[in-house]
Amino acid sequence: MDNTWLEYSVIAGYLLLLIAVSFVFKRLSTNKSDYFRSGCRGKWWLVGASCFMSCFSAWTFTGAAGVAFEAGWSAMIIFLANVVAFLVNAAFLAPWFRQLRVISPPEVIRNRFGEKTRQFYAWITVLTQMCFSALHLYGLAIFSSAVFGYDVQVIIFVIGFVVLFYSMLGGSWGIMASDFIQSSILMPMTILLAVLCMIKLGGIDGLFSKIKEAGLSADYKMFNEPQRFNSNYTYFWAFIILVKNVTAFNSLTNAQRFFSVKTGNEARKAALLTAVLMFIGSLIWFIPPMTARLMFPEAVNSIAIAKPAEASYAIAGMNLLPVGLTGLMVVAMFAATTSSMDSGLNRNSAVITNDIFPAVCRALRIKEPDEDSRVLLLVGRITTGLMGLMVMSIAYYFSIKDSKGIFQYMLDISAMLMVPLLTPMLLGLLVQRVPHWSCIFSVIVGFIVSAMGFFSGSESSLIQSVPFLKEPWLWQTKTAANFAASISAFYFTKLFWKSAGQAYREQVKEFFVRMKTPIDFAREVGVGNDSRQSRMVGRICLVIGAAVCFLMLLPNPWSFFGRFGILFVGGFVAAIGLLLISTSGESADDSVVK
C-alpha cells in the first residue's frame, strides 16, 4: 500500500501548526521589545529549547550524519563541543548577556566599542545571516529532493513562506513557542529511531560486533591518525572544533537568544537546558547513520546526491520507522532548518529596526519613532517579511544554477568570515582595556589571514611564489590561523589603551558594570506572564501528542517498530503538555497581557 498521501498529510499538518502557533502568540507582541525579545518575560525552559533548536539546521541530519557514516564515533566530537560551549555559557556568559539589557547584538557592540563598530557589524550581520539562512534552506531542499522526491523549488517556497509568515506574525514569542514545540517532537523522534537502530543491530554488543565484521574498527575510532580522512577527526581537528564552537556560541553576536529571558539566573538555566539536550543528542544522533553503513549501505550509495553518506540518517529512518512516522522524520529535518531560519529572520529584523533604521532616519533628518511606538513594531514586521523574501530569492537562485560550485563557494566564504567576526566579539567581554578600534582591527587582520587560507594552493604565480601558500591549507589549519591572527591582533591593541579618550573609558566602565549587575525583574520589567506561557504551550503540545497517538490506528505491528513506537512519540509530547499545564498554576500575572 502506498502511504505517500499519509506522509504528505503529516507534513502539511505540521506546517499548518506553525502558522496556527503564530496566531496564538501574536497577541503577546504589543511593542518592539515584545516582538524582538519577548518583553524579557520568557521562561528558562522556553528560551532554552529555542536556543537548542536554533543551534543546528538540517545539516545535523545530513552533513553531520555523513561524518558518522564515514567515521563513526568521531561525529560525537562536534556535538560534545557544543555541550562544552553551553556549559561555559551557563557558568557566567548567559547571565551577562541578559544583564546587557538590550534588544539587538549591534546595540551591545555600540555600548562596548562605539557607533562605527556597531554599524559595521549591523550591515555585516544582515548580509551574512541572509546567506546562511539561504544556504540552510537550499541545502534542505536539494536533500529532500534527492531522498524523498520532493521538488527543490517547491520546498524552498513552501518552507520559506511558512517560516516567513509565523516569524513575521508571532515575532519572538511565536518563534520561541514554535521552537519549543518542534524540540518536543524532534527529541522523541530521534530517541525512538536510535532505539530501533540498536534493536536492529542487537544492542551495544551487536553494534560493536557488526563494526568489527564490516572491517570498520579503524575507521570508527573517535580520534584518527592524520593519514586517514584527509587529516580530519584527529586530536588537533577536535581541539579546533571545540575552540570554534565555544567561540561561536559565546560571542556577542550570538547573545540575542538570552535577551528574551527574565533574569540572569533564568538565562543560566536556559543555557544548562541547552547543554543537556545537546548532550542527549550527541549520544543518539550518530547511531542511525552508523546503522545505515552496517545494514543499508546499498540504499545509501544509490542516492543521487554529491555525498550519498549525507542521506544515511534518512535511509535508516525510512527503513525502520513505523508507517506514519516517516513524515514526522521529515518534519524533524524541516524543524532543524526552520528553527535556525526563523531565529535568523528575527535577528536580522531586530538589527535593521533597532540599529540601521534609526541611523537612516538621522542621516535623512527624519524624526525617529519613540521606543514604544507601534511604528517600530510595524517596521519590524515589514523587515521580517522582506528578509524572508530575500532569503527565498537567494535559495531559488542557487536552485536554477546548473552548478554546485556557487553553493560550495558560499560555504567557503561563510567559513572564512565567521572566525574573524566572532573572535573579537567574545574577547570584548573578557578584555576591558582596549581602544574602540580594536574590534575592527582584529577583524581586518583575521580577514587577511582568511584570504590567504582561501587562496592557498591556487595555481596563480603570485600564490605559488609564497612558500606557505603553495599547498592548500586544511580546514583546521585555516581556522587555527584565523584564531591566532584575530586574537593576537586584538591583544596587540591593548598597547594603545592609554590613548583612549576619557569619554570612551567611562563608556567601557559603564558597560562592564551594567553587564555584571543582576536584573531586578520587578523594577525593570514589571510583572511576568509565566502561567500563561505554560498553559498556551502546554495545550498545543497536548493536542499534538494526541494527534500523533491517533496514528496508532494505522496498520502497524504491536512493537516499537509499529504502534508502540508511535505511542512513545505521541505520549512524550502529550506528557510535556500535561506537565506544563499542571505546573502553570493560577497567578495574577495573567492579567498583564490581554
C-alpha positions as CSV (number, residue, x, y, z in Angstrom):
1,M,0.0,0.0,0.0
2,D,1.3,3.4,-1.0
3,N,1.4,5.7,2.1
4,T,2.7,8.7,0.3
5,W,-0.6,10.6,0.9
6,L,-0.3,9.9,4.7
7,E,3.3,11.3,4.9
8,Y,2.3,14.4,2.9
9,S,-0.7,14.8,5.3
10,V,1.6,14.7,8.4
11,I,4.0,17.3,6.8
12,A,1.0,19.5,5.8
13,G,-0.4,19.3,9.3
14,Y,3.0,20.3,10.8
15,L,3.3,23.4,8.5
16,L,-0.3,24.4,9.4
17,L,0.6,24.0,13.1
18,L,3.4,26.5,12.8
19,I,1.1,29.0,11.2
20,A,-1.5,28.4,14.0
21,V,1.1,29.0,16.7
22,S,1.9,32.4,15.3
23,F,-1.7,33.4,15.5
24,V,-1.9,32.2,19.1
25,F,1.1,34.1,20.2
26,K,0.6,37.2,18.1
27,R,-1.4,38.9,20.9
28,L,1.7,38.9,23.1
29,S,3.6,41.3,20.9
30,T,2.4,44.9,21.5
31,N,5.7,46.8,21.0
32,K,9.3,46.5,19.8
33,S,10.5,44.8,23.0
34,D,7.8,42.1,22.8
35,Y,8.4,41.5,19.2
36,F,12.2,41.1,19.3
37,R,12.9,39.8,22.9
38,S,9.5,38.7,24.2
39,G,9.4,41.7,26.6
40,C,12.2,40.0,28.7
41,R,9.5,37.7,30.1
42,G,10.5,34.4,28.5
43,K,10.7,31.4,30.9
44,W,14.0,29.5,31.0
45,W,12.5,26.3,29.5
46,L,11.0,28.2,26.6
47,V,14.2,30.2,25.9
48,G,16.4,27.1,26.4
49,A,14.5,24.9,24.0
50,S,14.5,27.7,21.4
51,C,18.2,28.2,21.9
52,F,18.8,24.4,21.4
53,M,16.7,24.4,18.2
54,S,18.5,27.4,16.8
55,C,21.9,25.8,17.2
56,F,21.6,23.5,14.3
57,S,20.0,23.0,10.9
58,A,19.2,20.1,8.6
59,W,23.0,19.8,8.4
60,T,22.8,17.8,11.7
61,F,20.9,15.1,9.9
62,T,22.8,15.4,6.6
63,G,26.4,16.7,6.9
64,A,27.0,15.5,10.4
65,A,25.3,12.2,9.5
66,G,27.7,11.9,6.7
67,V,30.6,12.2,9.2
68,A,29.1,9.5,11.4
69,F,28.5,7.2,8.3
70,E,32.2,7.5,7.3
71,A,34.0,7.9,10.7
72,G,31.6,6.7,13.3
73,W,32.2,7.9,16.8
74,S,34.1,11.0,15.5
75,A,30.7,12.6,14.9
76,M,30.2,12.9,18.7
77,I,33.1,15.4,18.9
78,I,31.0,18.0,17.1
79,F,28.1,17.8,19.5
80,L,30.1,17.3,22.6
81,A,32.0,20.6,21.7
82,N,28.5,22.3,21.7
83,V,27.9,20.9,25.2
84,V,31.1,22.4,26.5
85,A,30.2,25.7,24.8
86,F,26.9,25.9,26.6
87,L,28.4,24.8,29.9
88,V,30.7,27.8,29.6
89,N,27.7,29.8,28.7
90,A,25.8,28.7,31.8
91,A,28.9,29.4,34.0
92,F,28.8,33.1,33.6
93,L,28.2,34.4,30.0
94,A,24.4,33.7,29.7
95,P,23.6,35.8,32.8
96,W,25.9,38.5,31.5
97,F,24.1,38.5,28.1
98,R,20.7,39.0,29.8
99,Q,22.1,41.7,32.0
100,L,23.3,43.7,29.0
101,R,19.6,45.0,28.8
102,V,19.5,45.5,25.1
103,I,17.4,44.4,22.1
104,S,20.0,43.6,19.4
105,P,23.6,42.5,19.3
106,P,24.8,45.7,17.4
107,E,23.3,47.7,20.3
108,V,25.6,45.8,22.6
109,I,28.5,46.5,20.2
110,R,27.8,50.2,20.3
111,N,27.8,50.2,24.1
112,R,31.1,48.3,24.1
113,F,33.0,49.7,21.1
114,G,31.1,52.7,19.8
115,E,28.7,53.6,16.9
116,K,31.1,53.0,14.0
117,T,31.7,49.4,15.1
118,R,28.0,49.0,15.7
119,Q,27.1,50.0,12.1
120,F,29.9,47.8,10.7
121,Y,28.6,44.7,12.4
122,A,24.9,45.6,11.8
123,W,25.4,45.6,8.0
124,I,27.7,42.5,8.1
125,T,25.3,40.6,10.3
126,V,22.3,41.2,7.9
127,L,24.3,40.2,4.8
128,T,25.9,37.1,6.3
129,Q,22.7,35.9,8.1
130,M,20.8,36.1,4.8
131,C,23.4,33.9,3.1
132,F,23.4,31.4,6.0
133,S,19.6,31.1,6.0
134,A,19.5,30.7,2.2
135,L,22.2,28.0,2.3
136,H,20.3,26.1,5.0
137,L,17.0,26.4,3.1
138,Y,18.6,25.4,-0.2
139,G,20.5,22.5,1.5
140,L,17.3,21.2,2.9
141,A,15.6,21.5,-0.5
142,I,18.2,19.6,-2.5
143,F,18.4,16.9,0.2
144,S,14.6,16.5,0.3
145,S,14.5,16.3,-3.5
146,A,17.1,13.6,-3.7
147,V,15.9,11.4,-0.8
148,F,12.2,11.9,-0.7
149,G,11.5,13.0,-4.3
150,Y,10.2,16.5,-3.4
151,D,10.6,19.3,-5.9
152,V,13.5,21.6,-4.9
153,Q,11.8,24.9,-5.7
154,V,8.5,23.8,-4.1
155,I,10.4,23.1,-0.9
156,I,12.1,26.4,-1.0
157,F,9.0,28.4,-1.3
158,V,6.6,26.3,0.8
159,I,9.0,26.1,3.8
160,G,10.2,29.7,3.2
161,F,6.7,31.2,3.2
162,V,5.6,29.3,6.3
163,V,8.7,30.4,8.2
164,L,8.3,34.0,6.9
165,F,4.6,34.0,7.9
166,Y,4.9,32.8,11.5
167,S,8.1,34.8,12.1
168,M,6.5,38.0,10.8
169,L,3.2,37.5,12.7
170,G,4.3,36.0,16.0
171,G,7.7,37.7,16.5
172,S,10.0,36.4,19.2
173,W,7.1,34.8,21.2
174,G,5.9,32.9,18.2
175,I,9.4,31.8,17.3
176,M,10.3,30.6,20.8
177,A,6.9,28.7,21.1
178,S,7.4,27.1,17.7
179,D,10.9,26.1,18.6
180,F,9.9,24.6,21.9
181,I,7.1,22.6,20.2
182,Q,9.4,21.4,17.5
183,S,12.0,20.3,20.0
184,S,9.3,18.3,21.8
185,I,8.7,16.4,18.5
186,L,12.3,16.2,17.4
187,M,13.7,14.7,20.6
188,P,11.4,11.7,21.0
189,M,11.6,11.0,17.2
190,T,15.4,10.9,17.3
191,I,15.4,8.8,20.5
192,L,12.9,6.3,19.0
193,L,15.0,5.9,15.8
194,A,18.2,5.4,17.8
195,V,16.4,2.7,19.9
196,L,15.1,1.0,16.8
197,C,18.6,1.0,15.3
198,M,20.0,-0.6,18.5
199,I,17.3,-3.3,18.5
200,K,18.0,-4.0,14.8
201,L,21.8,-4.3,15.5
202,G,21.3,-6.5,18.5
203,G,22.2,-4.0,21.2
204,I,25.6,-2.5,22.1
205,D,27.4,-5.8,21.7
206,G,25.8,-6.3,18.3
207,L,26.8,-2.8,17.2
208,F,30.5,-3.4,18.1
209,S,30.4,-6.9,16.6
210,K,29.0,-5.6,13.3
211,I,31.6,-2.8,13.2
212,K,34.3,-5.4,13.6
213,E,32.7,-7.8,11.0
214,A,32.5,-4.9,8.5
215,G,36.2,-4.1,9.0
216,L,35.3,-0.6,10.2
217,S,37.1,-0.7,13.6
218,A,39.9,1.5,12.3
219,D,37.5,4.0,10.6
220,Y,35.2,4.2,13.6
221,K,37.8,5.3,16.2
222,M,36.8,8.6,17.8
223,F,40.3,10.1,17.0
224,N,42.2,9.1,13.9
225,E,45.7,9.4,12.5
226,P,46.4,12.3,10.2
227,Q,46.9,9.9,7.3
228,R,43.2,8.9,7.4
229,F,40.2,11.1,6.3
230,N,42.4,13.8,4.9
231,S,43.7,14.7,8.4
232,N,40.1,15.2,9.7
233,Y,38.9,13.7,13.0
234,T,42.4,14.0,14.6
235,Y,43.1,15.3,18.1
236,F,44.1,18.7,16.5
237,W,40.8,18.7,14.4
238,A,38.8,18.0,17.6
239,F,40.6,20.8,19.5
240,I,39.8,23.3,16.8
241,I,36.2,22.2,16.6
242,L,36.0,22.8,20.4
243,V,37.6,26.2,20.2
244,K,35.4,27.2,17.2
245,N,32.1,26.1,18.8
246,V,32.9,27.7,22.2
247,T,33.7,31.0,20.5
248,A,30.7,30.9,18.2
249,F,28.1,30.2,20.9
250,N,29.6,32.6,23.4
251,S,30.2,35.7,21.4
252,L,28.3,39.0,21.5
253,T,26.7,38.4,18.1
254,N,25.0,35.2,19.4
255,A,23.9,36.8,22.7
256,Q,20.4,37.6,21.5
257,R,19.0,34.3,22.4
258,F,19.3,35.3,26.1
259,F,17.8,38.8,25.7
260,S,14.3,37.3,26.0
261,V,14.7,35.5,29.3
262,K,13.5,37.1,32.6
263,T,16.7,37.3,34.7
264,G,20.4,36.3,34.7
265,N,19.6,33.2,36.8
266,E,16.9,32.1,34.3
267,A,19.4,32.6,31.5
268,R,21.8,30.2,33.3
269,K,19.0,27.6,33.5
270,A,18.3,28.1,29.8
271,A,21.9,27.5,28.9
272,L,22.0,24.4,31.1
273,L,18.9,23.0,29.4
274,T,20.5,23.6,26.0
275,A,23.6,21.8,27.2
276,V,21.6,18.8,28.5
277,L,19.6,18.5,25.3
278,M,22.7,18.7,23.2
279,F,24.4,16.0,25.3
280,I,21.4,13.7,24.8
281,G,21.6,14.4,21.1
282,S,25.4,13.7,21.0
283,L,24.6,10.2,22.3
284,I,21.9,9.3,19.8
285,W,22.2,11.3,16.6
286,F,25.2,9.3,15.3
287,I,23.6,5.9,15.7
288,P,21.2,5.9,12.7
289,P,24.0,6.8,10.2
290,M,26.3,4.1,11.6
291,T,23.4,1.7,11.3
292,A,22.8,2.7,7.7
293,R,26.5,1.9,7.0
294,L,26.2,-1.5,8.6
295,M,22.7,-2.5,7.5
296,F,21.7,-0.5,4.4
297,P,24.9,0.6,2.6
298,E,23.5,-0.2,-0.9
299,A,20.4,2.0,-0.3
300,V,22.6,4.9,0.9
301,N,25.0,4.7,-2.0
302,S,22.2,4.7,-4.5
303,I,21.1,8.2,-3.5
304,A,21.8,10.7,-6.3
305,I,23.5,13.5,-4.3
306,A,27.1,14.7,-4.2
307,K,27.8,12.8,-0.9
308,P,25.4,9.9,-0.6
309,A,26.6,9.4,3.0
310,E,24.6,12.5,3.9
311,A,21.4,10.6,3.2
312,S,22.3,7.9,5.7
313,Y,20.1,9.3,8.6
314,A,17.1,9.5,6.3
315,I,17.7,6.0,4.9
316,A,17.8,4.5,8.4
317,G,14.5,6.2,9.3
318,M,12.8,5.1,6.1
319,N,13.7,1.5,6.7
320,L,13.0,1.3,10.4
321,L,10.2,3.8,11.4
322,P,6.6,2.7,11.6
323,V,4.1,3.7,8.9
324,G,3.1,7.3,9.6
325,L,6.3,8.4,11.4
326,T,8.4,8.8,8.2
327,G,6.5,12.0,7.7
328,L,7.4,13.1,11.3
329,M,11.1,12.3,10.5
330,V,10.9,14.7,7.5
331,V,9.2,17.1,9.9
332,A,12.2,16.8,12.3
333,M,14.6,17.7,9.5
334,F,12.3,20.6,8.5
335,A,12.3,21.7,12.1
336,A,16.1,21.7,12.3
337,T,16.2,24.2,9.4
338,T,13.1,26.3,10.2
339,S,14.3,26.9,13.7
340,S,17.6,28.4,12.6
341,M,16.0,30.3,9.8
342,D,13.3,31.9,12.0
343,S,15.9,33.0,14.6
344,G,17.9,34.5,11.7
345,L,15.0,36.4,10.4
346,N,14.1,37.8,13.8
347,R,17.7,38.7,14.5
348,N,18.1,40.5,11.1
349,S,14.8,42.3,11.6
350,A,15.9,43.4,15.1
351,V,19.2,44.7,13.7
352,I,17.5,46.7,10.9
353,T,14.7,48.1,13.1
354,N,16.9,48.9,16.2
355,D,20.3,49.8,14.6
356,I,20.1,50.5,10.9
357,F,16.6,52.2,10.6
358,P,17.4,54.9,13.3
359,A,20.7,55.6,11.7
360,V,19.0,56.1,8.3
361,C,16.4,58.4,10.0
362,R,19.2,60.5,11.5
363,A,21.0,60.7,8.2
364,L,17.8,61.9,6.4
365,R,17.0,64.2,9.3
366,I,13.7,62.4,9.9
367,K,12.3,62.2,13.4
368,E,12.9,58.8,15.0
369,P,9.8,57.0,16.4
370,D,9.6,56.5,20.1
371,E,10.9,53.3,21.6
372,D,7.5,52.0,22.5
373,S,5.9,53.3,19.2
374,R,3.8,50.8,17.2
375,V,5.6,52.2,14.2
376,L,8.7,50.3,15.2
377,L,6.6,47.1,15.6
378,L,5.3,47.6,12.0
379,V,8.9,48.3,10.8
380,G,9.9,45.0,12.4
381,R,7.2,43.0,10.7
382,I,7.9,44.6,7.3
383,T,11.6,44.0,7.5
384,T,11.0,40.4,8.6
385,G,8.9,39.9,5.5
386,L,11.5,41.5,3.2
387,M,14.3,39.5,4.7
388,G,12.3,36.3,4.2
389,L,11.7,37.1,0.6
390,M,15.3,37.8,0.0
391,V,16.4,34.5,1.7
392,M,14.0,32.6,-0.6
393,S,15.3,34.5,-3.6
394,I,18.9,33.6,-2.9
395,A,18.0,30.0,-2.3
396,Y,16.0,30.0,-5.6
397,Y,19.0,31.5,-7.4
398,F,21.1,28.5,-6.2
399,S,18.4,26.1,-7.4
400,I,18.4,27.4,-11.0
401,K,22.1,27.4,-11.5
402,D,23.4,24.4,-13.3
403,S,26.4,24.1,-11.0
404,K,27.1,23.3,-7.4
405,G,30.2,25.5,-7.4
406,I,28.3,28.6,-6.3
407,F,26.9,26.7,-3.3
408,Q,30.3,25.5,-2.3
409,Y,31.8,28.9,-2.9
410,M,29.3,30.5,-0.5
411,L,30.0,27.8,2.1
412,D,33.7,28.6,1.9
413,I,33.0,32.4,2.2
414,S,30.9,31.7,5.3
415,A,33.6,29.7,6.9
416,M,36.1,32.4,6.0
417,L,34.1,35.1,7.7
418,M,32.9,33.5,10.9
419,V,36.1,33.3,12.9
420,P,37.4,36.8,12.3
421,L,34.0,38.3,13.1
422,L,33.2,36.3,16.2
423,T,36.5,36.2,17.9
424,P,36.7,39.9,19.0
425,M,33.0,39.6,20.0
426,L,34.0,37.1,22.7
427,L,37.2,38.8,23.7
428,G,35.3,42.1,24.1
429,L,33.5,40.6,27.1
430,L,36.7,39.4,28.7
431,V,39.3,42.1,27.9
432,Q,38.4,45.6,29.1
433,R,41.4,47.8,28.3
434,V,41.4,48.0,24.5
435,P,40.7,51.1,22.3
436,H,37.4,51.5,20.4
437,W,39.0,50.4,17.1
438,S,40.4,47.1,18.5
439,C,37.4,45.1,17.2
440,I,37.6,46.3,13.6
441,F,41.4,46.0,13.6
442,S,41.1,42.4,14.7
443,V,38.5,41.6,12.1
444,I,40.7,43.1,9.3
445,V,43.7,41.1,10.3
446,G,41.6,38.0,10.5
447,F,40.1,38.6,7.0
448,I,43.7,38.9,5.6
449,V,44.6,35.5,7.1
450,S,41.3,34.1,5.9
451,A,42.0,35.3,2.4
452,M,45.4,33.6,2.5
453,G,43.9,30.3,3.5
454,F,41.1,30.7,0.9
455,F,43.6,31.2,-2.0
456,S,46.2,28.7,-0.7
457,G,47.0,26.1,-3.2
458,S,45.9,28.3,-6.1
459,E,47.9,27.9,-9.4
460,S,48.4,31.6,-9.6
461,S,52.1,32.5,-9.9
462,L,51.7,35.0,-7.1
463,I,50.4,32.4,-4.7
464,Q,52.9,29.8,-5.8
465,S,55.7,32.3,-5.1
466,V,54.8,32.3,-1.4
467,P,56.2,29.1,0.2
468,F,53.5,28.5,2.8
469,L,50.7,29.1,0.3
470,K,51.8,26.6,-2.3
471,E,49.7,23.8,-0.9
472,P,46.0,24.2,0.1
473,W,45.5,24.7,3.8
474,L,43.4,22.1,5.6
475,W,40.2,23.4,7.2
476,Q,41.7,23.1,10.7
477,T,44.8,24.9,9.6
478,K,42.8,27.8,8.2
479,T,40.7,28.0,11.4
480,A,43.7,27.9,13.7
481,A,45.5,30.5,11.7
482,N,42.4,32.8,11.8
483,F,42.1,32.4,15.6
484,A,45.8,33.1,16.2
485,A,45.7,36.2,14.0
486,S,42.5,37.6,15.3
487,I,43.4,37.0,19.0
488,S,46.9,38.4,18.5
489,A,45.6,41.5,16.8
490,F,43.0,42.1,19.5
491,Y,45.6,41.8,22.3
492,F,48.0,44.0,20.4
493,T,45.6,46.9,20.6
494,K,46.0,46.9,24.4
495,L,49.2,48.8,23.9
496,F,47.0,51.8,22.8
497,W,44.6,51.8,25.7
498,K,46.3,54.9,27.2
499,S,45.5,56.8,24.1
500,A,41.7,56.2,24.5
501,G,39.7,59.3,25.4
502,Q,38.1,59.7,28.8
503,A,34.6,59.5,27.4
504,Y,35.3,56.1,25.9
505,R,36.9,54.9,29.1
506,E,33.8,55.8,31.1
507,Q,31.6,54.1,28.4
508,V,33.6,50.9,28.8
509,K,33.5,51.0,32.6
510,E,29.7,51.5,32.5
511,F,29.4,48.6,30.0
512,F,31.1,46.1,32.4
513,V,29.3,47.4,35.5
514,R,25.9,47.1,33.7
515,M,26.8,43.6,32.4
516,K,27.6,42.3,35.9
517,T,24.7,43.9,37.7
518,P,21.8,41.4,38.4
519,I,18.4,42.1,36.9
520,D,15.7,43.5,39.3
521,F,12.8,42.0,37.3
522,A,10.0,43.7,39.3
523,R,11.6,47.1,38.9
524,E,13.0,46.8,35.4
525,V,10.3,44.7,33.6
526,G,7.3,44.6,35.9
527,V,5.0,41.5,36.2
528,G,5.6,38.3,34.2
529,N,3.2,36.0,32.4
530,D,4.7,32.7,33.4
531,S,1.4,30.9,33.9
532,R,0.1,32.0,30.5
533,Q,3.2,30.8,28.7
534,S,2.9,27.4,30.3
535,R,-0.7,26.9,29.6
536,M,-0.6,28.1,26.0
537,V,2.4,25.9,25.1
538,G,1.2,23.0,27.2
539,R,-2.2,22.9,25.4
540,I,-0.6,23.0,22.0
541,C,1.7,20.1,23.0
542,L,-1.2,18.1,24.4
543,V,-3.1,18.5,21.1
544,I,-0.1,17.5,19.0
545,G,0.6,14.5,21.3
546,A,-3.0,13.3,20.8
547,A,-2.8,13.8,17.1
548,V,0.4,11.7,16.9
549,C,-1.2,8.9,19.0
550,F,-4.1,8.9,16.5
551,L,-1.6,7.4,14.0
552,M,-1.8,4.2,16.1
553,L,-4.9,3.4,14.1
554,L,-2.7,2.7,11.0
555,P,-1.8,-0.9,10.1
556,N,1.4,-1.4,12.1
557,P,2.7,-4.3,14.3
558,W,2.3,-4.1,18.1
559,S,6.0,-3.4,18.7
560,F,8.4,-0.5,18.9
561,F,8.7,-0.8,15.1
562,G,5.0,-0.1,15.0
563,R,2.3,1.1,17.3
564,F,4.4,1.2,20.5
565,G,6.9,3.5,18.7
566,I,4.0,5.9,17.7
567,L,2.7,5.8,21.3
568,F,6.1,6.7,22.6
569,V,6.4,9.8,20.4
570,G,2.9,10.9,20.9
571,G,2.9,10.1,24.6
572,F,6.2,12.0,25.1
573,V,4.8,15.2,23.5
574,A,1.5,14.9,25.4
575,A,3.3,14.3,28.7
576,I,5.3,17.6,28.2
577,G,2.0,19.3,27.6
578,L,0.4,17.9,30.7
579,L,3.4,18.8,32.8
580,L,3.3,22.4,31.6
581,I,-0.4,22.7,32.3
582,S,-0.3,21.1,35.7
583,T,2.6,23.3,36.9
584,S,1.3,26.5,35.4
585,G,-0.8,27.4,38.4
586,E,-3.0,30.5,38.7
587,S,-1.4,33.8,39.2
588,A,-2.1,37.5,38.8
589,D,0.5,37.7,36.0
590,D,-2.2,36.5,33.6
591,S,-3.8,40.0,33.8
592,V,-0.7,41.7,32.4
593,V,-1.2,40.6,28.8
594,K,-4.6,41.0,27.3
